[in-house]
Amino acid sequence: MTARVKIFAGACGFTSVIRVTRIDKKHVKVKIISACKMLQKLNDDLDFLDWRQDIFCNIRDSLVYRSADKHLMHTDCPVPSAIVKVIQIELDGMVPMDVNMKFEKINEDDI
C-alpha cells in the first residue's frame, strides 16, 4: 500500500506529490515529485527512514525537518508538514483528511 498527498504550495507556484510506502515494521520510503529543485534534494535524505526515530519526535529532531532545514530556502513551505502527515497516514496513525489554510488580508476594524 502507498499513501499520497498533493500539495499546491501557493505563491511559489509549485505543485508537489509526496508518496510514502511502508517498507517494513520500522521503515518507510518517501518520494517527492516536484519541479522545485530544493524539494527534489530532500529525496536522498528521506529515501529510507525509521519512522519511530525520525517522525515521532521533537520537531527539531525530525529527519524531515532537518532535511528541510538543509535544503529549503523558504520557512513557509508547507511540504515538510505534508510529508509528516502522509507518513502518519501510511502507518494508519491518522485518517486521510485534507488540511486547509485560507489566507486573507482584512481591515483592523473587521477583527
Buried (B, 14 or more C-beta within 10 A) or exposed (E): EEBBBEBEBEEBEBEBBBBBBBEEEEBBBBBBBBEBEBBBBBBEBBEEBEBEEBBBEEEEEBBBBBBBEEBBEEEEBBBBBBBBBBBBBBBEEBEEEEEEEEEEEEEEEEE
